[in-house]
Amino acid sequence: MIEACPLLNSSQPPEYWIDELKRRGIIVSLRWLKETATRLGACYRMGRQTLISPTQLDQILEST
C-alpha cells in the first residue's frame, strides 16, 4: 500500500529538487546532483529511476 510508505511519499526525482533549490536561489546542475547523490549513496535507485528524500538532500548539501 503506497499511502502507508512515507519514504515513497517524501522522495522526489532529482529534477524536482533542482527546481526547489532554484526557487530558493541555489543553482546546481542536474548532473552534479545525480553524481553527488550516487557517490554519497544518498539516493534510491530503482532501475533507471532515481529518487532523493529530503534527508538525503540535506546530506548532499552538507557534503559541499
N, C-alpha and C positions, 0 to 999 in steps of 0.2 A: 504494500500500500504506500504509494508515493507521498501522500499527505502526512504520513507518520514519520517521514525521513527528513529531519531538519537539515541534514547535510546537503541533500539534493535541493531543498528549498532555498538555501542561502548561497550555494555555489553558483557561479556565473562563468560564462566563457570569457577569455581574455579581452575580447572586443568590448564587452560590457564595461570592464574595469578601465580600459583605455578611455572610454567616453566619460566615466565618472571622474577619473583623475583630471581629464581635460577641463571638465566643468569647474574644477577647483583650482585651475591654473597650473596644473602639473602635467607637463608634456613629456611623454615617453613613447617610444615606438612599440608597436605590437611585437615585433621581433625580439626586442630587448626583454619585454615582459615574459614572453613564452620561454626564451632561452634561460632567463634567470630563474623562473619558476621550475623549469626542468632540472637545472643544475642544483638547486637547493632541495629538490624533492617536494616543493611547495605547490603541488597541483595534483589533481586526479586525472588520470588518462584512461579513457575508455575507447579503444580503437584509435581513431584519428581525432576524437573529440577531447579537448582539454577543458577542465573546469577548475576554477580557483575560488576558494572560500574566503570570506572576509579575514579570518585568522591567518590564512596563508598569504593574503595580500599584505597584511601587516608584517609578516616575516620577510617578504620580498622587499618591502620598502625599508625595513630596518637594516637590511643587509647592505644597503648602498652607502 
